[in-house]
C-alpha cells in the first residue's frame, strides 16, 4: 500500500505500525531448518527459496508480505504464523 498516496487522497495523517516491533521480545531466533517437520517440506522449501531463513524473518515480514508468495493464501500464511509463534511460546 502506498501510504503517501493514501494520505494525499484522504487528507489524513497515517501512522504506520510495523509488525516487527511485536517480535522484539524474543531473545533468540529459530532457524527454519529446525522447524522443517512442523512446517512441512513444501512450505519450508518455499520460504527458503524466498530468502526466509529464520522464524523471526518470517514473522517480521507479516502476513501481507507472505501472501505475495506464489502458492501461499491467507489460510496457509495464518497457519505458518501460528506454528512459528507457538514455537517461541514453547521456548519461554
The first five atom37 places (N, CA, C, CB, O) and aatype in JSON, in Angstrom:
{
  "aatype": [20, 20, 20, 20, 20, 20, 20, 20, 20, 20, 20, 20, 20, 20, 20, 20, 20, 20, 20, 20, 20, 20, 20, 20, 20, 20, 20, 20, 20, 20, 20, 20, 20, 20, 20, 20, 20, 20, 20, 20, 20, 20, 20, 20, 20, 20, 20, 20, 20, 20, 20, 20, 20, 20, 20, 20, 20, 20, 20, 20, 20, 20, 20, 20, 20, 20, 20, 20, 20, 20, 20, 20, 20, 20, 20, 20, 20, 20, 20, 20, 20, 20, 20, 20, 20, 20, 20, 20, 20, 20, 20, 20],
  "atom_mask": [
    [1, 1, 1, 1, 1],
    [1, 1, 1, 1, 1],
    [1, 1, 1, 1, 1],
    [1, 1, 1, 1, 1],
    [1, 1, 1, 1, 1],
    [1, 1, 1, 1, 1],
    [1, 1, 1, 1, 1],
    [1, 1, 1, 1, 1],
    [1, 1, 1, 1, 1],
    [1, 1, 1, 1, 1],
    [1, 1, 1, 1, 1],
    [1, 1, 1, 1, 1],
    [1, 1, 1, 1, 1],
    [1, 1, 1, 1, 1],
    [1, 1, 1, 1, 1],
    [1, 1, 1, 1, 1],
    [1, 1, 1, 1, 1],
    [1, 1, 1, 1, 1],
    [1, 1, 1, 1, 1],
    [1, 1, 1, 1, 1],
    [1, 1, 1, 1, 1],
    [1, 1, 1, 1, 1],
    [1, 1, 1, 1, 1],
    [1, 1, 1, 1, 1],
    [1, 1, 1, 1, 1],
    [1, 1, 1, 1, 1],
    [1, 1, 1, 1, 1],
    [1, 1, 1, 1, 1],
    [1, 1, 1, 1, 1],
    [1, 1, 1, 1, 1],
    [1, 1, 1, 1, 1],
    [1, 1, 1, 1, 1],
    [1, 1, 1, 1, 1],
    [1, 1, 1, 1, 1],
    [1, 1, 1, 1, 1],
    [1, 1, 1, 1, 1],
    [1, 1, 1, 1, 1],
    [1, 1, 1, 1, 1],
    [1, 1, 1, 1, 1],
    [1, 1, 1, 1, 1],
    [1, 1, 1, 1, 1],
    [1, 1, 1, 1, 1],
    [1, 1, 1, 1, 1],
    [1, 1, 1, 1, 1],
    [1, 1, 1, 1, 1],
    [1, 1, 1, 1, 1],
    [1, 1, 1, 1, 1],
    [1, 1, 1, 1, 1],
    [1, 1, 1, 1, 1],
    [1, 1, 1, 1, 1],
    [1, 1, 1, 1, 1],
    [1, 1, 1, 1, 1],
    [1, 1, 1, 1, 1],
    [1, 1, 1, 1, 1],
    [1, 1, 1, 1, 1],
    [1, 1, 1, 1, 1],
    [1, 1, 1, 1, 1],
    [1, 1, 1, 1, 1],
    [1, 1, 1, 1, 1],
    [1, 1, 1, 1, 1],
    [1, 1, 1, 1, 1],
    [1, 1, 1, 1, 1],
    [1, 1, 1, 1, 1],
    [1, 1, 1, 1, 1],
    [1, 1, 1, 1, 1],
    [1, 1, 1, 1, 1],
    [1, 1, 1, 1, 1],
    [1, 1, 1, 1, 1],
    [1, 1, 1, 1, 1],
    [1, 1, 1, 1, 1],
    [1, 1, 1, 1, 1],
    [1, 1, 1, 1, 1],
    [1, 1, 1, 1, 1],
    [1, 1, 1, 1, 1],
    [1, 1, 1, 1, 1],
    [1, 1, 1, 1, 1],
    [1, 1, 1, 1, 1],
    [1, 1, 1, 1, 1],
    [1, 1, 1, 1, 1],
    [1, 1, 1, 1, 1],
    [1, 1, 1, 1, 1],
    [1, 1, 1, 1, 1],
    [1, 1, 1, 1, 1],
    [1, 1, 1, 1, 1],
    [1, 1, 1, 1, 1],
    [1, 1, 1, 1, 1],
    [1, 1, 1, 1, 1],
    [1, 1, 1, 1, 1],
    [1, 1, 1, 1, 1],
    [1, 1, 1, 1, 1],
    [1, 1, 1, 1, 1],
    [1, 1, 1, 1, 1]
  ],
  "atom_positions": [
    [[0.85, -1.18, 0.0], [0.0, 0.0, 0.0], [0.89, 1.24, 0.0], [-0.97, 0.0, 1.22], [1.88, 1.29, 0.73]],
    [[0.55, 2.19, -0.79], [1.31, 3.42, -0.86], [0.73, 4.4, 0.17], [1.27, 4.02, -2.31], [-0.31, 5.02, -0.05]],
    [[1.42, 4.53, 1.28], [0.94, 5.35, 2.4], [0.86, 6.83, 2.01], [1.86, 5.18, 3.62], [-0.11, 7.51, 2.35]],
    [[1.87, 7.32, 1.31], [1.86, 8.75, 0.93], [0.67, 9.08, 0.03], [3.16, 9.12, 0.22], [0.04, 10.12, 0.18]],
    [[0.38, 8.19, -0.9], [-0.76, 8.4, -1.78], [-2.07, 8.38, -0.99], [-0.79, 7.34, -2.9], [-2.95, 9.21, -1.2]],
    [[-2.19, 7.43, -0.09], [-3.39, 7.34, 0.74], [-3.57, 8.6, 1.57], [-3.33, 6.1, 1.66], [-4.69, 9.08, 1.74]],
    [[-2.47, 9.15, 2.1], [-2.55, 10.38, 2.89], [-3.01, 11.55, 2.02], [-1.18, 10.69, 3.54], [-3.83, 12.36, 2.45]],
    [[-2.47, 11.63, 0.8], [-2.88, 12.71, -0.1], [-4.35, 12.61, -0.47], [-2.02, 12.7, -1.36], [-5.07, 13.61, -0.49]],
    [[-4.78, 11.41, -0.78], [-6.16, 11.21, -1.22], [-7.18, 11.43, -0.11], [-6.31, 9.82, -1.78], [-8.26, 11.96, -0.36]],
    [[-6.83, 11.03, 1.1], [-7.78, 11.14, 2.21], [-7.64, 12.42, 3.0], [-7.62, 9.97, 3.14], [-8.59, 12.87, 3.64]],
    [[-6.45, 13.02, 2.97], [-6.21, 14.21, 3.77], [-5.9, 13.9, 5.23], [-7.4, 15.12, 3.69], [-5.78, 14.8, 6.05]],
    [[-5.78, 12.61, 5.54], [-5.48, 12.19, 6.91], [-4.01, 11.85, 7.05], [-6.35, 10.99, 7.3], [-3.36, 11.4, 6.11]],
    [[-3.49, 12.07, 8.24], [-2.13, 11.64, 8.59], [-2.22, 10.17, 8.99], [-1.51, 12.53, 9.75], [-3.02, 9.81, 9.85]],
    [[-1.42, 9.33, 8.37], [-1.46, 7.89, 8.64], [-0.16, 7.48, 9.31], [-1.69, 7.08, 7.33], [0.93, 7.7, 8.78]],
    [[-0.29, 6.87, 10.48], [0.88, 6.32, 11.18], [0.99, 4.85, 10.84], [0.76, 6.53, 12.73], [0.03, 4.1, 10.97]],
    [[2.17, 4.44, 10.4], [2.38, 3.05, 10.03], [3.01, 2.33, 11.21], [3.28, 2.93, 8.76], [4.06, 2.74, 11.72]],
    [[2.37, 1.27, 11.65], [2.9, 0.45, 12.72], [3.47, -0.81, 12.09], [1.81, 0.11, 13.78], [2.76, -1.54, 11.39]],
    [[4.7, -1.08, 12.33], [5.36, -2.25, 11.76], [5.19, -3.42, 12.71], [6.86, -1.98, 11.49], [5.36, -3.28, 13.92]],
    [[4.86, -4.58, 12.16], [4.64, -5.78, 12.94], [5.92, -6.26, 13.61], [4.08, -6.88, 12.06], [5.86, -6.93, 14.65]],
    [[7.07, -5.93, 13.05], [8.34, -6.42, 13.58], [8.56, -6.03, 15.04], [9.47, -5.9, 12.75], [9.21, -6.78, 15.77]],
    [[8.06, -4.9, 15.48], [8.27, -4.47, 16.86], [7.62, -5.43, 17.84], [7.71, -3.08, 17.06], [8.07, -5.55, 18.98]],
    [[6.59, -6.11, 17.42], [5.9, -7.06, 18.28], [6.78, -8.26, 18.6], [4.6, -7.51, 17.64], [6.51, -8.97, 19.57]],
    [[7.81, -8.5, 17.81], [8.64, -9.68, 17.99], [9.98, -9.38, 18.64], [8.85, -10.34, 16.68], [10.82, -10.27, 18.76]],
    [[10.19, -8.14, 19.06], [11.45, -7.77, 19.72], [11.62, -8.49, 21.05], [11.51, -6.28, 19.94], [12.74, -8.62, 21.55]],
    [[10.51, -8.96, 21.63], [10.56, -9.62, 22.93], [11.28, -10.96, 22.87], [9.16, -9.82, 23.45], [11.77, -11.45, 23.89]],
    [[11.35, -11.57, 21.68], [12.01, -12.87, 21.56], [13.51, -12.67, 21.56], [11.55, -13.6, 20.28], [14.06, -11.94, 20.73]],
    [[14.17, -13.32, 22.49], [15.6, -13.13, 22.65], [16.41, -13.91, 21.61], [16.03, -13.54, 24.03], [17.45, -13.45, 21.15]],
    [[15.92, -15.1, 21.25], [16.65, -15.92, 20.3], [15.77, -16.26, 19.11], [17.16, -17.21, 20.97], [14.56, -16.43, 19.25]],
    [[16.38, -16.34, 17.96], [15.68, -16.69, 16.74], [15.73, -18.21, 16.56], [16.28, -15.96, 15.51], [16.53, -18.89, 17.21]],
    [[14.91, -18.73, 15.7], [14.88, -20.16, 15.4], [15.11, -20.33, 13.9], [13.53, -20.83, 15.86], [14.41, -19.72, 13.1]],
    [[16.07, -21.13, 13.54], [16.34, -21.42, 12.13], [15.17, -22.25, 11.58], [17.7, -22.18, 11.95], [14.67, -23.15, 12.25]],
    [[14.75, -21.94, 10.37], [13.64, -22.68, 9.77], [13.95, -24.16, 9.59], [13.27, -22.07, 8.43], [13.04, -24.99, 9.63]],
    [[15.21, -24.49, 9.38], [15.58, -25.9, 9.24], [15.15, -26.7, 10.47], [17.09, -26.04, 9.02], [14.82, -27.88, 10.36]],
    [[15.15, -26.05, 11.63], [14.74, -26.7, 12.87], [13.23, -26.9, 12.94], [15.21, -25.89, 14.07], [12.73, -27.65, 13.78]],
    [[12.5, -26.23, 12.06], [11.03, -26.32, 12.05], [10.51, -26.98, 10.78], [10.43, -24.92, 12.2], [9.32, -26.92, 10.49]],
    [[11.4, -27.59, 10.03], [11.03, -28.19, 8.75], [9.89, -29.2, 8.9], [12.23, -28.85, 8.11], [8.96, -29.23, 8.1]],
    [[9.98, -30.02, 9.92], [8.95, -31.05, 10.14], [7.59, -30.42, 10.46], [9.37, -31.98, 11.28], [6.57, -30.85, 9.93]],
    [[7.59, -29.4, 11.31], [6.35, -28.74, 11.7], [5.72, -27.98, 10.53], [6.6, -27.79, 12.86], [4.5, -27.98, 10.37]],
    [[6.56, -27.34, 9.72], [6.07, -26.54, 8.59], [5.68, -27.4, 7.4], [7.12, -25.54, 8.18], [4.79, -27.04, 6.63]],
    [[6.34, -28.52, 7.25], [6.15, -29.36, 6.08], [7.21, -29.0, 5.05], [4.73, -29.19, 5.49], [7.63, -27.85, 4.94]],
    [[7.62, -29.99, 4.3], [8.73, -29.8, 3.35], [8.42, -28.74, 2.29], [9.05, -31.11, 2.67], [9.28, -27.92, 1.98]],
    [[7.21, -28.76, 1.74], [6.87, -27.8, 0.68], [6.91, -26.36, 1.19], [5.49, -28.1, 0.11], [7.48, -25.48, 0.54]],
    [[6.3, -26.12, 2.36], [6.29, -24.77, 2.93], [7.71, -24.35, 3.28], [5.38, -24.71, 4.2], [8.12, -23.22, 2.98]],
    [[8.46, -25.24, 3.91], [9.85, -24.95, 4.26], [10.64, -24.53, 3.02], [10.5, -26.17, 4.94], [11.31, -23.5, 3.02]],
    [[10.57, -25.35, 1.97], [11.33, -25.06, 0.74], [10.89, -23.74, 0.11], [11.16, -26.2, -0.27], [11.73, -22.99, -0.39]],
    [[9.6, -23.47, 0.13], [9.1, -22.21, -0.44], [9.64, -21.02, 0.33], [7.57, -22.19, -0.44], [10.06, -20.04, -0.28]],
    [[9.64, -21.1, 1.65], [10.17, -20.0, 2.47], [11.66, -19.8, 2.21], [9.91, -20.27, 3.96], [12.12, -18.68, 2.04]],
    [[12.41, -20.89, 2.19], [13.85, -20.81, 1.95], [14.12, -20.22, 0.57], [14.5, -22.21, 2.08], [15.01, -19.38, 0.41]],
    [[13.37, -20.66, -0.43], [13.55, -20.16, -1.8], [13.19, -18.68, -1.93], [12.72, -20.97, -2.77], [13.61, -18.02, -2.88]],
    [[12.41, -18.17, -0.98], [12.06, -16.75, -0.97], [12.91, -15.98, 0.03], [10.57, -16.58, -0.64], [12.55, -14.88, 0.45]],
    [[14.03, -16.57, 0.41], [15.06, -15.94, 1.24], [14.65, -15.69, 2.7], [15.46, -14.64, 0.62], [15.1, -14.73, 3.32]],
    [[13.8, -16.55, 3.22], [13.47, -16.52, 4.64], [14.21, -17.68, 5.29], [11.91, -16.6, 4.9], [13.95, -18.84, 4.97]],
    [[15.12, -17.37, 6.2], [15.94, -18.41, 6.83], [15.58, -18.67, 8.27], [17.38, -18.03, 6.74], [15.9, -19.73, 8.81]],
    [[14.92, -17.7, 8.93], [14.62, -17.86, 10.34], [13.15, -17.54, 10.61], [15.53, -16.95, 11.19], [12.47, -16.9, 9.81]],
    [[12.69, -17.98, 11.76], [11.31, -17.75, 12.16], [11.02, -16.26, 12.31], [11.0, -18.47, 13.47], [9.96, -15.79, 11.89]],
    [[11.95, -15.51, 12.89], [11.73, -14.08, 13.07], [11.66, -13.34, 11.74], [12.83, -13.48, 13.92], [10.9, -12.38, 11.61]],
    [[12.43, -13.77, 10.75], [12.34, -13.15, 9.43], [10.94, -13.32, 8.85], [13.39, -13.75, 8.48], [10.39, -12.39, 8.26]],
    [[10.37, -14.5, 9.02], [9.03, -14.78, 8.51], [8.0, -13.96, 9.28], [8.7, -16.29, 8.62], [7.14, -13.32, 8.67]],
    [[8.08, -13.96, 10.61], [7.12, -13.22, 11.42], [7.22, -11.72, 11.18], [7.34, -13.53, 12.89], [6.2, -11.03, 11.14]],
    [[8.42, -11.23, 11.02], [8.62, -9.81, 10.78], [8.06, -9.38, 9.42], [10.11, -9.47, 10.86], [7.56, -8.27, 9.28]],
    [[8.16, -10.26, 8.45], [7.62, -9.95, 7.12], [6.12, -9.7, 7.2], [7.93, -11.09, 6.13], [5.59, -8.82, 6.52]],
    [[5.44, -10.47, 8.02], [4.0, -10.29, 8.19], [3.19, -11.03, 7.14], [3.65, -8.84, 8.14], [3.71, -11.42, 6.09]],
    [[1.92, -11.21, 7.44], [1.02, -11.99, 6.6], [0.88, -11.41, 5.2], [-0.33, -12.09, 7.24], [0.88, -12.15, 4.21]],
    [[0.75, -10.1, 5.1], [0.53, -9.47, 3.8], [1.69, -9.77, 2.84], [0.36, -7.95, 3.97], [1.47, -10.09, 1.68]],
    [[2.9, -9.65, 3.33], [4.09, -9.92, 2.51], [4.17, -11.4, 2.14], [5.37, -9.48, 3.26], [4.52, -11.73, 1.01]],
    [[3.86, -12.27, 3.09], [3.94, -13.71, 2.82], [2.9, -14.14, 1.79], [3.74, -14.49, 4.12], [3.14, -15.07, 1.02]],
    [[1.75, -13.48, 1.76], [0.71, -13.83, 0.79], [1.1, -13.45, -0.64], [-0.6, -13.16, 1.17], [0.43, -13.86, -1.59]],
    [[2.16, -12.68, -0.8], [2.66, -12.35, -2.13], [3.41, -13.53, -2.75], [3.58, -11.12, -2.06], [3.67, -13.55, -3.95]],
    [[3.77, -14.51, -1.92], [4.49, -15.68, -2.39], [3.51, -16.6, -3.13], [5.19, -16.43, -1.21], [2.43, -16.9, -2.63]],
    [[3.91, -17.03, -4.3], [3.06, -17.9, -5.1], [2.73, -19.18, -4.33], [3.75, -18.25, -6.44], [3.62, -19.84, -3.8]],
    [[1.45, -19.52, -4.28], [1.0, -20.72, -3.58], [0.64, -20.49, -2.13], [2.05, -21.75, -3.67], [0.14, -21.41, -1.47]],
    [[0.88, -19.3, -1.61], [0.54, -19.0, -0.22], [-0.73, -18.16, -0.19], [1.71, -18.26, 0.5], [-0.74, -17.03, -0.67]],
    [[-1.79, -18.72, 0.36], [-3.02, -17.96, 0.54], [-3.15, -17.58, 2.01], [-4.26, -18.78, 0.07], [-2.29, -17.92, 2.83]],
    [[-4.2, -16.88, 2.34], [-4.37, -16.38, 3.71], [-4.4, -17.51, 4.73], [-5.66, -15.56, 3.81], [-3.81, -17.39, 5.8]],
    [[-5.08, -18.58, 4.41], [-5.17, -19.71, 5.34], [-3.8, -20.33, 5.6], [-6.13, -20.77, 4.78], [-3.46, -20.61, 6.75]],
    [[-3.03, -20.54, 4.55], [-1.7, -21.14, 4.7], [-0.77, -20.22, 5.49], [-1.09, -21.46, 3.32], [-0.04, -20.67, 6.37]],
    [[-0.82, -18.93, 5.17], [0.04, -17.96, 5.87], [-0.32, -17.9, 7.35], [-0.1, -16.57, 5.23], [0.58, -17.86, 8.19]],
    [[-1.6, -17.88, 7.67], [-2.01, -17.85, 9.07], [-1.54, -19.09, 9.82], [-3.53, -17.72, 9.18], [-1.15, -19.01, 10.98]],
    [[-1.58, -20.24, 9.16], [-1.1, -21.48, 9.77], [0.4, -21.41, 10.03], [-1.44, -22.69, 8.87], [0.87, -21.84, 11.08]],
    [[1.15, -20.88, 9.07], [2.61, -20.74, 9.22], [2.91, -19.84, 10.42], [3.25, -20.16, 7.92], [3.75, -20.17, 11.26]],
    [[2.24, -18.71, 10.48], [2.47, -17.77, 11.58], [2.11, -18.4, 12.92], [1.66, -16.48, 11.36], [2.81, -18.2, 13.91]],
    [[1.02, -19.14, 12.95], [0.61, -19.83, 14.18], [1.66, -20.83, 14.64], [-0.74, -20.54, 13.97], [1.98, -20.89, 15.82]],
    [[2.2, -21.6, 13.7], [3.25, -22.58, 14.03], [4.47, -21.88, 14.59], [3.63, -23.41, 12.78], [5.02, -22.3, 15.61]],
    [[4.91, -20.81, 13.94], [6.13, -20.12, 14.38], [5.94, -19.46, 15.74], [6.53, -19.06, 13.35], [6.82, -19.55, 16.6]],
    [[4.8, -18.82, 15.95], [4.54, -18.19, 17.25], [4.5, -19.24, 18.36], [3.22, -17.41, 17.21], [5.0, -19.0, 19.46]],
    [[3.9, -20.39, 18.08], [3.82, -21.43, 19.11], [5.19, -21.96, 19.47], [2.92, -22.58, 18.63], [5.43, -22.35, 20.62]],
    [[6.1, -21.99, 18.52], [7.47, -22.44, 18.81], [8.17, -21.47, 19.76], [8.29, -22.58, 17.51], [8.91, -21.9, 20.65]],
    [[7.93, -20.18, 19.59], [8.53, -19.2, 20.51], [7.91, -19.3, 21.9], [8.35, -17.78, 19.96], [8.61, -19.13, 22.9]],
    [[6.63, -19.57, 21.97], [5.97, -19.71, 23.27], [6.52, -20.91, 24.02], [4.45, -19.84, 23.1], [6.64, -20.87, 25.25]],
    [[6.84, -21.99, 23.3], [7.43, -23.17, 23.92], [8.83, -22.89, 24.44], [7.48, -24.33, 22.94], [9.25, -23.5, 25.42]],
    [[9.56, -21.96, 23.8], [10.92, -21.63, 24.2], [10.96, -20.88, 25.52], [11.58, -20.79, 23.12], [11.95, -20.97, 26.25]],
    [[9.9, -20.17, 25.84], [9.9, -19.31, 27.04], [9.92, -20.09, 28.31], [8.71, -18.41, 27.04], [9.92, -19.51, 29.39]]
  ]
}
